[in-house]
Amino acid sequence: MITAIRDMGETLVELLKANLQGLSANDLVSLCSPTDAQANGNIRVGVFLYSINPAAEYRNELEIPHDEGLIQVAEQPLDLYYLVTSYRRSGVDPTDRVLDAHFFLGQVMKIFFDNATLTGSILKGQLPRDQEIRVTHQPITVEDVTRLWGALPNIALQTSVSYVASPVRIRSTRGAAANKVTSRRSELSPMEQEAAV
């Protein structure tokens, strides 16, 4: 499942598109960087994957087969960190633009809160439908926000929220046959008795 990262991004964007209210026909919800969003004036909500880390609590998991002869498949569980930003419309009063952006950001937070566990048909692409992926608000400090936006040249700081999607699993192509245990070998060394005194 090498498409897991792509499919998770598509899942989040489609979830927002299906639930955001007040979008005009030209408004876009996109998986894009803030630089791309600035270049396209129609993007109202941008979802930007800014960090990928190992999901520490799932690191030692394996998909254990239940039938003889199947392959043990290792999975790499990941935490995907997204910056979600609502971009302001141009050509209107500055206060109206900010209020409009805050309106959409509030909706994004409600949608992700209401859909904190994604499973079933909500998951797109090749993500297993029986898998559960949690979407959790990830508070970030002012310093982190400044550092993140500062890495983007010539982009004005926008009000954003951060979310982590976890665990998103990339399935390995490594594996070993998992055959049923039919025998066991033990090595014992004989004990010497102490001589009576």
C-alpha positions, 0 to 999 in steps of 0.5 A: 500500500505505497499510496497510503500518504496520497490516499490520506490526503485525498480522504481529508480533502474529500471529507472537507469538500463534502461538508463545508458550507458556503463555498461558491462554485469557484471556491476550491478545497485543495491539497496544496502548499501555502505557496500554491494557494497564494498563486491560485486565488480560488483556493479557500481551504488548503491542506498542506502535509508538512511533516511525516513521523513514525507512529511510535505507539505502533512501531512494533506491530505486524500483521499476523496471518491466521492461516498456514502459509500466508506471508507475514507483512510488516507495516510502517505506521506513520503520523502525518501532520497537516497544516489546514489554512483558510485563505481570504477572498480578495477585493472586499473589506479586510475585516470581512476577509478575516471573518470569512476565513475564520468562518471556514476555519471553524467549519474545518475544526467542527468537521474534523472533530465530528469525524475524529475516527475515519473508517469505512467508505470515508477512506479513499484510494487503497486505504483498507476500509476496516482500518481506523485512522484518527484525526486529532487537533495538534496544538502548535506554539506561536514559535512553531507557526512562525518557523513554519510560515517563515520557511515559505518565502514571500508568503503572508502568515495566515491563521491555520490549525494543525492536525495529525492523522494516525496511524497511516500504514505503508505496507512493506514488500518484505515478508517471511512465510508463516508456517504452522509450528510442528516441532520444537527443539530444546537443549538441556544440559544435565545437572550434576548432583552435589556430593554428600558431605 
